[in-house]
Amino acid sequence: MSTASLKTKLAYSSGNLSVNLIAQAFASYIIFYYVDVLGVRPGLISAAMVIHGIVNAVLNPLFGHLSDRTKSRWGRRIPYMMFGMVPLAALFTAIWFPIGTGSALFWYFLTIVLLYDVLFVMVVLNYSALFPEMFTTMKERASVSSWRQMFGIVGMIIGVALPPLVYGKLGWGPMGAIFAGIALIFFIIMITSSKEKTVVAREQIGFLQSLKFTFSNKAFVMFVIGSFFVQFTFAVLPAAIPFFSKYVLLAEEDSNSILLGAIFIAAIPCVYLWGRLLQKWGPRKTVMAAVAVYAAAMLPFLFVSSVAAAAIAAAAIGIGLAGLLVLLDVLLSEIIDEDEKRTNVRREGMYFGMNGFIVRWGVSLQAVVLGIILETVGYVKDAVQSEAAVWGIRSMLSIIPFTALLIALLFFYLYPIRKFNRSQNQVTKHNDKSI
């Protein structure tokens, strides 16, 4: 049984504020900044984001496998976080201080983003891989996951809802530097209180054999496909909202903060609720309920036409979003526990790495979809948009994420770890070990 103190749980969980702050600020505003503010062609930025997604995706399993095999006096995960967090903060800052114009600006963006990818994966993958190792029961994972997401939502609010207020007064570069500083502080808090288990079975098998074991796990395959489509919607919503506010609602920039803030403020109390439901229903049933609620909340964006109505619809999104934030790492953790019974090693790094490899394509897909829609429907920077462009932007917040979530719901339904023992807060092992 795990004996982690409340202080340890809170300190570990606080690292999620840093992760979500920089990840969501990047995902939400980088396209808008480089396309609508700096004037780089949408197609060029979409191409850069695809390259970014490919590199980020490939780095995840490589760093995961390397981490699983690492031996040091600090453990397997902590050294990568310890030596990566300061360069990560520096590179995040550099993204918002562009150099050059035209094609030079594009190449600067691509170079800094690729360097940022290396450090981001190094730090965040190892932070995530600590979760199932430090917290071993379903009850404790539900509790810690809820705390993580509460901190994570605060990070999202800072990184997604506050930028228009900050860059409006201070500029984009100072905003990046401030956010990087906040993230670094909470990374330090997290790492000084995190402790790895000293007795773990380390992976000795090769990279390709490890991949084979990973993808022969039916539960992981079903989970990661469902997670891909969920993560795609996570990327679509914040990237599309600035365009929705400006060109559909014809509202001021601070309306972005209102809509995004409504999502996350509504999610905060629901995090605790979903954590309780997780302990009552088990991971599979609870994640299906969360996906259904989240999907239904997308539909009002087909017709809302005022900031007030859009804020109410956004708050409904927050209810389902909270559940998915709590549940995804819990599901992956029980898959890792099952894998240990099959392989006799702990492979958190490879599982979180392969999960990252696959779901990162959701970010690239979001960039491609956004770029294609803006190019094909006749979007014109700083102009009154055509009816086709307005409906194209509306679809980014309704039809497209709704369809993606229906697909996710199917794969979570097929997820094979189903029997949940409420009295012991443990999952009963399923019989299917391979596909």
C-alpha positions as CSV (number, residue, x, y, z in Angstrom):
1,M,0.0,0.0,0.0
2,S,1.2,3.5,-0.7
3,T,1.9,5.8,2.2
4,A,2.4,9.1,0.5
5,S,1.7,12.1,2.8
6,L,-0.8,14.9,1.8
7,K,2.2,17.2,1.5
8,T,3.8,14.9,-1.1
9,K,0.5,14.5,-3.0
10,L,0.0,18.2,-3.2
11,A,3.6,19.0,-4.1
12,Y,3.6,16.3,-6.8
13,S,0.3,17.5,-8.1
14,S,1.4,21.1,-8.3
15,G,3.7,20.2,-11.2
16,N,0.7,19.9,-13.4
17,L,0.1,23.6,-13.1
18,S,3.4,24.1,-14.9
19,V,2.7,21.5,-17.5
20,N,-0.7,22.8,-18.4
21,L,0.4,26.5,-18.2
22,I,3.1,26.2,-20.9
23,A,1.3,23.5,-22.9
24,Q,-2.0,25.3,-23.2
25,A,-0.6,28.8,-23.7
26,F,1.4,27.3,-26.6
27,A,-1.5,25.3,-28.1
28,S,-4.0,28.1,-27.7
29,Y,-2.1,31.1,-28.9
30,I,0.9,30.2,-31.0
31,I,-1.1,29.9,-34.3
32,F,-3.1,33.0,-33.5
33,Y,0.1,34.9,-32.6
34,Y,2.2,33.9,-35.6
35,V,-0.7,34.1,-38.1
36,D,-3.0,36.9,-37.0
37,V,-0.5,39.1,-35.1
38,L,2.8,38.5,-37.0
39,G,1.2,37.8,-40.4
40,V,2.9,34.5,-41.3
41,R,0.8,32.5,-43.8
42,P,-1.5,30.0,-42.1
43,G,-0.2,27.2,-44.4
44,L,3.4,27.8,-43.3
45,I,2.6,27.7,-39.6
46,S,0.4,24.6,-40.2
47,A,3.4,22.9,-41.8
48,A,5.7,23.9,-38.9
49,M,3.2,22.5,-36.4
50,V,3.0,19.2,-38.3
51,I,6.8,19.0,-38.1
52,H,6.6,19.9,-34.4
53,G,4.1,17.2,-33.9
54,I,6.2,14.5,-35.7
55,V,9.3,15.3,-33.7
56,N,7.4,15.5,-30.4
57,A,5.7,12.2,-31.1
58,V,8.9,10.4,-31.9
59,L,10.7,11.8,-28.9
60,N,8.1,10.4,-26.5
61,P,8.7,6.6,-26.8
62,L,12.5,7.2,-27.2
63,F,12.7,9.2,-24.0
64,G,10.2,6.8,-22.3
65,H,12.3,3.7,-23.1
66,L,15.5,5.5,-22.1
67,S,13.9,6.6,-18.8
68,D,12.8,3.0,-18.0
69,R,16.3,1.8,-18.4
70,T,18.0,4.6,-16.5
71,K,19.9,3.9,-13.3
72,S,21.1,6.7,-11.1
73,R,21.2,7.6,-7.4
74,W,18.3,10.0,-8.0
75,G,16.2,7.3,-9.7
76,R,14.9,6.9,-13.3
77,R,12.8,9.9,-13.8
78,I,14.0,12.8,-11.5
79,P,17.4,13.4,-13.2
80,Y,15.7,14.3,-16.5
81,M,13.3,16.7,-14.8
82,M,16.0,18.2,-12.6
83,F,18.3,19.1,-15.6
84,G,15.6,19.9,-18.1
85,M,13.3,22.3,-16.4
86,V,15.5,25.5,-16.6
87,P,16.3,25.1,-20.3
88,L,12.6,24.3,-20.9
89,A,11.5,27.6,-19.3
90,A,14.1,29.5,-21.4
91,L,13.0,28.0,-24.7
92,F,9.3,28.7,-23.9
93,T,10.2,32.3,-23.4
94,A,12.1,32.5,-26.6
95,I,9.1,31.4,-28.6
96,W,7.4,34.7,-27.8
97,F,10.4,36.8,-28.8
98,P,10.4,36.3,-32.6
99,I,13.4,37.3,-34.7
100,G,13.2,38.2,-38.4
101,T,10.3,38.7,-40.9
102,G,8.8,36.6,-43.6
103,S,10.6,33.3,-44.2
104,A,13.2,34.1,-41.6
105,L,10.5,34.3,-39.0
106,F,9.1,30.9,-40.0
107,W,12.6,29.3,-39.7
108,Y,13.1,30.9,-36.3
109,F,9.7,29.6,-35.1
110,L,10.5,26.1,-36.4
111,T,14.0,26.0,-34.8
112,I,12.9,27.2,-31.4
113,V,9.8,25.0,-31.3
114,L,11.9,21.8,-32.1
115,L,14.3,22.6,-29.3
116,Y,11.4,23.3,-27.0
117,D,10.0,19.9,-27.9
118,V,13.1,18.0,-26.7
119,L,13.0,19.7,-23.3
120,F,9.2,19.5,-22.9
121,V,9.1,15.8,-23.6
122,M,12.1,15.1,-21.3
123,V,10.5,16.9,-18.4
124,V,6.8,16.2,-18.8
125,L,7.1,12.5,-19.8
126,N,9.1,11.7,-16.7
127,Y,6.7,13.7,-14.5
128,S,3.8,11.7,-15.8
129,A,5.6,8.4,-15.5
130,L,6.1,9.0,-11.7
131,F,2.3,9.0,-11.1
132,P,1.5,5.2,-11.2
133,E,4.8,4.5,-9.4
134,M,4.3,6.9,-6.5
135,F,0.6,6.2,-6.1
136,T,-0.4,2.6,-6.3
137,T,-4.1,2.1,-5.3
138,M,-7.2,3.2,-7.2
139,K,-8.4,5.3,-4.3
140,E,-5.1,7.1,-4.0
141,R,-4.8,7.6,-7.7
142,A,-8.3,9.0,-7.9
143,S,-7.4,11.4,-5.1
144,V,-4.1,12.5,-6.5
145,S,-5.5,12.7,-10.0
146,S,-8.2,15.1,-8.7
147,W,-5.5,17.3,-7.0
148,R,-3.4,17.2,-10.2
149,Q,-6.2,18.4,-12.3
150,M,-7.2,21.1,-9.9
151,F,-3.6,22.5,-10.2
152,G,-3.8,21.7,-13.9
153,I,-6.9,23.8,-14.3
154,V,-5.3,26.7,-12.6
155,G,-2.4,26.3,-15.0
156,M,-4.9,26.2,-17.9
157,I,-6.6,29.4,-16.7
158,I,-3.3,31.2,-16.5
159,G,-2.1,29.8,-19.8
160,V,-5.3,30.0,-21.8
161,A,-7.7,32.6,-20.2
162,L,-5.2,35.2,-19.0
163,P,-2.9,35.8,-22.0
164,P,-5.2,38.4,-23.7
165,L,-5.2,40.4,-20.4
166,V,-1.4,40.1,-20.1
167,Y,-0.2,40.6,-23.7
168,G,-2.7,43.4,-24.1
169,K,-0.9,45.4,-21.4
170,L,2.7,44.1,-21.4
171,G,3.2,42.5,-24.9
172,W,3.6,38.9,-26.0
173,G,7.3,38.6,-25.1
174,P,6.9,39.6,-21.4
175,M,3.9,37.4,-21.2
176,G,6.0,34.4,-22.2
177,A,8.7,35.3,-19.7
178,I,6.2,35.6,-16.8
179,F,4.6,32.3,-17.6
180,A,7.9,30.6,-17.9
181,G,8.9,31.9,-14.5
182,I,5.7,30.7,-12.9
183,A,6.1,27.2,-14.5
184,L,9.7,26.9,-13.2
185,I,8.6,27.7,-9.6
186,F,6.1,24.9,-9.5
187,F,8.4,22.5,-11.3
188,I,10.9,23.1,-8.5
189,I,8.2,22.6,-5.8
190,M,7.2,19.3,-7.5
191,I,10.7,17.9,-7.9
192,T,11.9,18.7,-4.4
193,S,9.0,16.6,-2.9
194,S,8.9,13.8,-5.4
195,K,10.5,10.5,-4.5
196,E,10.8,7.4,-6.7
197,K,10.4,3.9,-5.4
198,T,13.8,2.3,-4.8
199,V,12.7,-1.2,-5.5
200,V,11.3,-1.5,-9.0
201,A,11.9,-4.0,-11.8
202,R,13.8,-2.2,-14.5
203,E,13.2,-2.9,-18.2
204,Q,16.1,-4.8,-19.8
205,I,14.4,-5.7,-23.1
206,G,15.3,-3.8,-26.3
207,F,13.3,-1.0,-27.8
208,L,11.6,-3.0,-30.5
209,Q,10.6,-5.8,-28.1
210,S,9.2,-3.2,-25.7
211,L,7.1,-1.8,-28.6
212,K,5.8,-5.3,-29.4
213,F,4.8,-5.9,-25.8
214,T,3.1,-2.5,-25.6
215,F,1.0,-2.9,-28.8
216,S,0.1,-6.5,-28.0
217,N,-1.9,-5.1,-25.0
218,K,-5.5,-4.8,-26.1
219,A,-6.4,-2.4,-23.3
220,F,-3.7,0.0,-24.3
221,V,-4.7,0.0,-27.9
222,M,-8.3,0.7,-27.1
223,F,-7.3,3.4,-24.6
224,V,-4.8,5.2,-26.8
225,I,-7.1,5.4,-29.8
226,G,-9.9,6.9,-27.6
227,S,-7.4,9.2,-25.9
228,F,-6.2,10.4,-29.3
229,F,-9.6,11.7,-30.3
230,V,-10.1,13.2,-26.9
231,Q,-6.8,15.0,-27.0
232,F,-7.6,16.2,-30.5
233,T,-10.6,18.1,-29.1
234,F,-8.4,19.5,-26.3
235,A,-6.2,21.0,-29.0
236,V,-9.1,22.2,-31.2
237,L,-11.1,24.1,-28.6
238,P,-8.5,26.6,-27.3
239,A,-7.0,27.1,-30.8
240,A,-10.4,27.9,-32.3
241,I,-11.9,30.1,-29.6
242,P,-9.9,33.2,-30.4
243,F,-11.2,33.0,-34.0
244,F,-14.7,32.3,-32.8
245,S,-14.7,35.3,-30.5
246,K,-13.3,37.7,-33.0
247,Y,-15.0,36.7,-36.2
248,V,-18.3,34.9,-35.1
249,L,-19.2,36.8,-31.9
250,L,-17.6,40.0,-33.2
251,A,-16.4,40.5,-29.6
252,E,-13.4,42.1,-28.1
253,E,-10.3,40.0,-27.3
254,D,-11.1,39.8,-23.6
255,S,-14.1,37.6,-24.6
256,N,-11.5,34.8,-25.1
257,S,-10.8,35.0,-21.4
258,I,-14.5,34.9,-20.6
259,L,-15.2,31.8,-22.7
260,L,-12.0,29.9,-21.6
261,G,-12.4,31.0,-18.0
262,A,-16.0,29.7,-18.0
263,I,-14.8,26.2,-19.1
264,F,-12.1,25.9,-16.5
265,I,-14.0,27.6,-13.6
266,A,-16.9,25.2,-14.2
267,A,-14.4,22.3,-14.3
268,I,-12.9,23.0,-10.9
269,P,-15.7,21.7,-8.6
270,C,-16.4,18.9,-11.1
271,V,-12.9,17.5,-10.7
272,Y,-13.8,16.3,-7.2
273,L,-17.2,14.9,-8.4
274,W,-15.5,12.8,-11.1
275,G,-12.9,11.6,-8.6
276,R,-15.8,10.3,-6.4
277,L,-17.6,8.7,-9.4
278,L,-14.3,7.0,-10.4
279,Q,-14.1,5.3,-7.0
280,K,-17.8,4.3,-7.3
281,W,-18.1,3.2,-10.9
282,G,-14.5,2.3,-11.9
283,P,-12.4,3.8,-14.7
284,R,-14.2,2.5,-17.8
285,K,-17.8,3.4,-16.9
286,T,-16.7,6.8,-15.6
287,V,-14.7,7.7,-18.7
288,M,-17.6,6.8,-21.0
289,A,-19.9,9.1,-19.0
290,A,-17.4,11.9,-19.1
291,V,-17.0,11.6,-22.9
292,A,-20.8,11.6,-23.4
293,V,-21.2,14.8,-21.3
294,Y,-18.3,16.5,-23.0
295,A,-19.6,15.7,-26.5
296,A,-23.1,16.9,-25.8
297,A,-21.8,20.2,-24.6
298,M,-20.2,20.9,-28.1
299,L,-23.5,21.2,-29.9
300,P,-24.7,24.7,-28.7
301,F,-21.7,26.3,-30.5
302,L,-23.6,25.7,-33.8
303,F,-26.0,28.5,-33.0
304,V,-24.8,30.7,-30.0
305,S,-24.4,34.3,-31.1
306,S,-23.6,36.3,-28.0
307,V,-20.8,36.2,-25.5
308,A,-23.2,35.4,-22.6
309,A,-24.7,32.4,-24.4
310,A,-21.3,31.2,-25.5
311,A,-20.1,31.4,-21.9
312,I,-22.9,29.2,-20.7
313,A,-22.2,26.7,-23.4
314,A,-18.5,26.8,-22.4
315,A,-19.3,26.1,-18.8
316,A,-21.1,23.0,-19.9
317,I,-18.0,21.9,-21.7
318,G,-16.1,22.2,-18.4
319,I,-18.2,19.6,-16.7
320,G,-17.2,16.8,-19.1
321,L,-13.7,18.1,-19.5
322,A,-13.0,17.8,-15.8
323,G,-13.8,14.1,-15.9
324,L,-11.5,13.4,-18.8
325,L,-8.7,15.3,-17.1
326,V,-9.0,13.1,-14.0
327,L,-9.5,9.8,-15.8
328,L,-7.0,9.5,-18.6
329,D,-3.9,8.9,-16.5
330,V,-5.8,6.7,-14.1
331,L,-6.8,4.4,-17.0
332,L,-3.2,4.3,-18.3
333,S,-1.9,3.5,-14.8
334,E,-4.1,0.5,-14.5
335,I,-2.9,-0.7,-17.9
336,I,0.7,-0.4,-16.7
337,D,-0.2,-2.4,-13.6
338,E,-1.7,-5.1,-15.8
339,D,1.4,-5.1,-18.0
340,E,3.7,-5.6,-15.0
341,K,1.8,-8.9,-14.3
342,R,2.4,-10.0,-17.8
343,T,6.1,-8.9,-18.3
344,N,7.4,-8.6,-14.7
345,V,8.8,-5.1,-15.3
346,R,7.5,-1.6,-14.7
347,R,7.4,0.2,-18.0
348,E,5.7,3.5,-17.1
349,G,8.1,5.4,-19.4
350,M,7.3,3.4,-22.5
351,Y,3.6,3.4,-21.9
352,F,3.4,7.2,-21.3
353,G,5.9,7.7,-24.2
354,M,3.8,5.7,-26.7
355,N,0.7,7.4,-25.4
356,G,2.4,10.7,-26.0
357,F,3.6,9.5,-29.4
358,I,0.1,8.8,-30.6
359,V,-1.9,11.6,-29.0
360,R,0.6,14.2,-30.2
361,W,-0.7,13.5,-33.7
362,G,-4.0,15.0,-32.4
363,V,-2.2,18.4,-32.0
364,S,-0.8,18.2,-35.5
365,L,-4.3,17.1,-36.8
366,Q,-5.8,20.1,-35.1
367,A,-3.3,22.4,-36.8
368,V,-4.0,20.8,-40.2
369,V,-7.8,21.0,-39.7
370,L,-7.6,24.6,-38.6
371,G,-5.3,25.6,-41.5
372,I,-7.4,23.8,-44.1
373,I,-10.7,25.3,-42.9
374,L,-9.3,28.9,-42.7
375,E,-7.7,28.5,-46.2
376,T,-10.7,26.9,-47.9
377,V,-13.6,28.9,-46.4
378,G,-12.0,32.2,-47.4
379,Y,-10.8,33.5,-44.0
380,V,-9.3,37.0,-44.4
381,K,-7.2,38.4,-41.5
382,D,-8.9,41.4,-39.7
383,A,-11.9,41.4,-42.1
384,V,-15.6,40.8,-41.9
385,Q,-15.9,37.1,-42.7
386,S,-18.1,35.5,-45.3
387,E,-21.0,33.2,-44.2
388,A,-18.9,30.2,-45.2
389,A,-16.0,31.3,-43.1
390,V,-18.3,31.9,-40.1
391,W,-19.7,28.4,-40.4
392,G,-16.3,26.9,-40.9
393,I,-15.1,28.5,-37.6
394,R,-18.3,27.3,-35.9
395,S,-17.7,23.8,-37.0
396,M,-14.3,23.9,-35.1
397,L,-16.2,24.2,-31.9
398,S,-19.1,21.9,-32.6
399,I,-19.4,19.3,-35.4
400,I,-15.7,18.4,-35.6
401,P,-15.1,17.8,-31.8
402,F,-18.5,16.2,-31.4
403,T,-17.7,13.6,-34.2
404,A,-14.2,13.0,-32.7
405,L,-15.8,12.3,-29.3
406,L,-18.3,9.8,-30.7
407,I,-15.3,7.9,-32.1
408,A,-13.6,8.1,-28.7
409,L,-16.7,6.8,-26.9
410,L,-16.7,3.7,-29.2
411,F,-13.1,2.8,-28.3
412,F,-13.6,3.4,-24.5
413,Y,-16.6,1.1,-24.8
414,L,-14.3,-1.6,-26.2
415,Y,-11.8,-1.1,-23.5
416,P,-11.4,-4.6,-21.9
417,I,-10.6,-3.9,-18.2
418,R,-14.1,-3.8,-16.9
419,K,-14.6,-5.6,-13.5
420,F,-14.1,-3.1,-10.7
421,N,-14.1,-4.2,-7.0
422,R,-15.6,-1.2,-5.1
423,S,-14.9,-2.6,-1.7
424,Q,-11.1,-2.8,-2.4
425,N,-10.9,0.0,-4.9
426,Q,-9.0,-2.4,-7.2
427,V,-9.5,-3.5,-10.8
428,T,-9.9,-7.3,-11.5
429,K,-7.6,-8.4,-14.2
430,H,-9.2,-9.2,-17.6
431,N,-8.5,-12.3,-19.5
432,D,-7.5,-10.8,-22.9
433,K,-3.7,-10.2,-23.0
434,S,-3.2,-9.7,-26.6
435,I,-4.8,-8.8,-29.9
